[in-house]
Amino acid sequence: MSRSGTNESTIFFGSGPVAAQSLELLLAHTPIEAVVTKPRPLHHKGSVPVLDVAKNHGLRVIEASTKKELETVLQAQRFSSRYAILIDFGIIVSKTIIDIFPLGIINSHFSLLPHLRGADPITWAIANGDDKTGVSLMLIDEGMDTGKLLTSRTLPIKPDETTPELTSRLIQLSDKLLQEYVPPYLAGELQPKNQPHPDRATYSRKLTKADSLIDVTEAADVVERRIRAFSGWPGSRMTLGSVDVIITKAHVSETETDLSIRCGDGNYLAIDMLKPAGKKEMPVRAFLAGYKHKL
């Protein structure tokens, strides 16, 4: 595919930080007729990334909080766009909404479908120890990430990669695929195909705050992967002596180090960087200099 972007407008569905970054990139090559997003949460004083991007570019914004509200609001609209793009939206989209668009809603899903359908596929790719992931451009249907594919492309996962780092690379890949594959799809030159081997589908669940608790009965390599996977949110928490900390970087060791924890497989989780409650992230030597007496 050699095309880059399209002059045909789209409706953008997205709510989270990944959506905001994707929208900023999309604006460079695709006209946006409107942005559909969640409203600012009550009592939220910080930034709302998608709303900020939309405001900065003078885009029309349509807000909805639930599936039902989305149906009510959008059925009252009139769009010229034949298709929509959905990234990091966070609301289930019904067939009623899909049918508004003659060419459907294209979802950029950050996994190699049908592997890791569902929420938080980037996090679980790292946590599960996958050596690769990717981006799948899919036409949304009524199932859970079961729609037909426009394309998918693989991206290797680096051995020490965190979720924020991998997410950044996937956002760039996603935008590249949208530039290359949406124009021929709109022109009728690209026919969507069924996902391969649907019987081998796997699913990722949504992260919860409980996932932040480190379980040292697990193997050391499992704990280390989860520290990288849960980087950012929900983080990886434990208590060292009387000090509550978030572990931000660690490695597996067969022997004890300056600060290490024996795990369920007999290997050690050697801590490299951590963040005591209410303090900034620091290397292990700085932590020991200030907190050793509490361990």
N, C-alpha and C positions, 0 to 999 in steps of 0.2 A: 504494500500500500504506500503510495507516494504523496497523497493529498495531505494537506496540513490545515485543519480547521474548516469551518463552514460559514457561509454568510446567512444561513438560515437560523432563526432565533430558537431558543429553547426556554423551558421553565426549569429552574433549578430547585430541587428539594434537598435540604441539608440543614443540620442544626449544630453539630459539634465542631471541635477545633479542626478535625480532618476536613470537614465540609468547608470551613472558612478558607483553609489553605487551597483546597481544590477549586473553590469558586474564584479566588484571586487569579489562579493560573488559567482557568477557563475563560475568564474575561478577556484575555490577551488574544483569543482566536475565535470566540463564539459569542454572538449577541445574546444577551439575557433579557427575555421579556419580563420575567418576574422571578422573585425568590420566595419559595414557600419554606417557612421555618417555624420553630417553636418560639413563643413569646418570651420576653425577659421574665425569669422567675421572680415571684414576689419577694421583696426584701433583698434581692440580689444587687449588690453595689458595684461589683467588678464588671469587667468587660464581657460582652456577649459577642464572640468573634464573628459569626455570620451576620448578625445585625450591624456590626461595625463595618464590615466589608461592603454590605449593601448600601449603607448610609454614605460611605466614602465615595461610592461610584454612582450615587443618585438612582439606585435601582428601586423599582416597585417591590414592596414587601407584603406578603400575605401570611398571616400568623394563625396557627392552630395548635392545640395542645393534645388532642385525642383523635382517634380514628374517626369517630362520629362527627366531631367538630370539623375535621378536615373535609369530610364528605359535604357537610352543609355549606362550608365556606367556598369550596371550589366549584360546586354545582351552580353557584350564583355568579361565577366568573365567566368571561368570554375571552378565550385565548386565540391568537393567530398561530401559535406554535403547533406543529404537528407531532412533536415528541417532547419528552422531558428527560432530564438527567437527575439521578438520585445518588447521593453519597453521604453516608453518616447522618441519616435523618432521624431515626429513633422513634418513628411512628409507623405502625402497620398500615400499608396502603391497600385498600380494597379494590375489587374489580370495578366498582363504580368510578373510582378515580382513574384507574388504568384506562378505562374506556373513553375518558375525556380526550385522550390523545390518539389520533389515527395510527401513528407509528409506535405507540407504546411508551413505556418508561424504561430508560436504560440505567441499570444499576452498575456502578463500578464497585465490585466486591473484592476485597483484598485477600483472596486465597485462590488456589487452583481448584475450582469447582469440578466435581461435587465434594472435594475434600474441604472440611471445615466450613460447612454451611452454618448460618446462625451468627450470633453476636461475638465480638472480640476475637476474630480469627487470627489477627496478627499476634496478639498476646499468646494464644494457645499454640500457635506454630512454634514459637520459641520455647514455651514451657514444656511442650511435648518432645522437644529435641529434633524437630524436623530440620533437614538440611536445605530445604528449599521451600519457597512459597511463590506468590505471584499475584497477578491481577486478572480478574475475569470480568469482561463486559457482558452483562446478561440482561435480557428483557424480563422485567418483573412479571410474574404470574401470581396466582392465588396461593401457591405453595411457599415453603420456607427455602428460598434461594434455589428453586427448582427450574427456573425459566431457561429458555433457549439462549445459547451463547453466540455473541458476535465474534468474540475472539478471547484468547487467554494467553498470557506470557509468563514465563518462569523467571524468578529472581532468587539466586542463591542466598541463604542466610549465613552471615559471617559467624564464626565460632564464638566471638565475644560480643555480639550485637545485642543491644537493648531494644525494647519496644519503641521508644521514641525515635531511635536511629533508623530502625527498619521501616517504621511508619513514614518517615520523611522520604526514604527512597521509593516506597510504594506509591506515594502521592505523585511523585515525578513520573513514574512509570504509567500510572493511571492516566495522567494528562496526555502523555505521549500516545497512548492507545486511543483515547478519545479523539485526538487530532487525526489519527491515521484511519480509524475504522468507522467513525460516525458518518463522514461525507459519503462513502460508497453505500452505506446502509440507507441513508436518506434518498440516494439516487436509484435505489432498487438493484444495485450491483452486488450486494452482499446478502446472502440468505442465512438467517440464524439457524443454528444446528442444535440438536438435543445434546445435553451434557453426556459425556462418555461414562459408561459403567455406573449408572445410578444406583445399582445394587451395592456399590462399594462406598456410598456416601458416608461421610463422618460429620459430626456436629460439634460446635463449640458453644459453651454456655456463657452467659453474661457474668462478668466478674462481680464479686461482692466484697465488702470490707473484710469479711471473714477470711478471704484468700490472703490477706496481708500477714497472717500469723505463720511464722516459720515453724515447720514440723521437723525437728532434728532426728526423728525416727526414720525419716526417708533417707535414701541414698544421697551422698554429698553432691553428686552431679545433678540430681533432680532439684535439690535445694538451690544450687548455684544457677540453674536455668531459670527457676522461678524468680530469683532476685532480679535477673535481667528482664524477664518477661513482665514483672509487676512494677518495673521502674516507672516513676511518675505517679501512677495510681493503680492499685491501692498501696503500693510500697511493700516492703518486707520487714515486719516488726518482730522484735523479741526483747527479752529482758536479760541483760548481762549483769549479774550480781544484783544490785539495786537500781540499775540504770536502764530506763526504757530507751531503745534505740531503733532506728531504721537502718538496715544494712543496705548500702547502695552499690557496693562492689565487693566481690569475693572470688576465690578460686578454690579448686579442689586440690588437696595435698594429702600425700600418704603419711606425712609426719606432722607433728605439732609445729605451729609458727608462733609469732609474737602474740597473736590473738586468734585462736581457732576453736572450733567446736567439733567434737567427735559425732559423726552421724551414724545412721542405722546400718550402713554397709561397712563400718570400721574405718572409712576414710574421714579426713578432716575437712570442714569448711573453713578455709583460711580467710579471715576478714581483711579487706584492703582499705575500704572507705565506709564510713558510717556517719549517722546524724543523730546525736543525742537529742532527746525531747527538748524542743524550744531553742535548739542551737543550730548552727550552720553545719553543713557536711564537712568532714575532716578526715585526713588519713589516719590510719590506725595508730601510728606513733604519737601523733598529737592527742588522740583520744586517751591513750595510756598515760601520757604525761599529766593529764588533768583528772582522770577518773580511776586510775589503777587502785587507789585506796578504797573505792566503792565496789570493786570486783571480788 
